[in-house]
Amino acid sequence: MEKNIVSVEHLSHKYSKNWAIRDINFEINQKGVLGLLGSNGAGKSTTMNILCGVLNQTEGNVFIDGINLREHPEQAKQLLGFLPQNAPLHLDLTVDEYLRYCAFIRNIEKKQIKAAVEAAKDRCGIAHFSQRLISNLSGGYRQRVGIAQAIIHQPKLVVLDEPTNGLDPIQILEVRKLIREIAEERSVIFSTHILSEVQATCNDIRMIEGGRMVFADTMEAFNNYILPNSLLVSLDNPPALAELEAINGVTSAELLNDQRIRIRFKASGTISKKIVELSINNGWQLTEILLEKSSLDEIFAQLSNRPLR
């Protein structure tokens, strides 16, 4: 039976008397991007620090490709690359100098260091900055250098903590693309508290809130967790809002412009059909009807407030 790339089993940790995380469990058994999502203070950073060997857990185990991280830390860490939120860059070094240093401390054989540095630079699109001081790079390219040091030793797992934090919109798009490309070759854990980042980058989600895992599924399942509860309708001859609110199952109607209305309803599969029938019977002249999906923020709020498992 093939080993999981990552197995986190009954992971718990407490600071003093307070549990930061409790009974966290998840596995990664394929390439791609897994989003580790959690609000500030939810326990996400504690989980990340344990996963990368920065912190020893109070209870539970982490296995990297079947190797117990706590019992065999050096062996396990050879299989993972880590980019913390504040990348450990030496600004007074050139890109080449810094990456050669990273290759050295990753125990890459001396005769293979040059090839490893060139491969990491090519993958991260920074080869043309080889002799430039890191202090003279933009935020986006500094982040690329940080990602390069995380993959220079060809790890099976790459862990990225808030990798787009502080970047401008163009830089964010570029780093997202780079992360997706890296995930074609290895497993990536992408940690963030920004829902849109997870939606744009990840295949699967693990959400931590209040120190516990509250959601573990695909991105599609996450998006569909809350059933849609609103319609956007366009009517050339709209009725008064009160007439729409009188429809059985409708909870409110909001005028967005002269002809466009948002209609909120209780869970029901017949509201759209009712609107179409009433439009035909009453001459409302329906031109568009669209079922609105719940926003990621609404999903996040509901998951955060539901009873913990």
Secondary structure, DSSP 8 states (H G I E B T S, - for coil): ----SEEEEEEEEEETTEEEEEEEEEEE-SSEEEEEE--TTSSHHHHHHHHTTSS--SEEEEEETTEETTTSHHHHHTTEEEE-SS----TTSBHHHHHHHHHHHTT--HHHHHHHHHHHHHHHT-GGGTTSBGGGS-HHHHHHHHHHHHHTT--SEEEEESTTTT--HHHHHHHHHHHHHHTTTSEEEEEES-HHHHHHH-SEEEEEETTEEEEEEEHHHHHTSS---EEEEEESS---HHHHHTSTTEEEEEE-SSSEEEEEE-S-SSHHHHHHHHHHHHT--EEEEEEE---HHHHHHHHHHS---
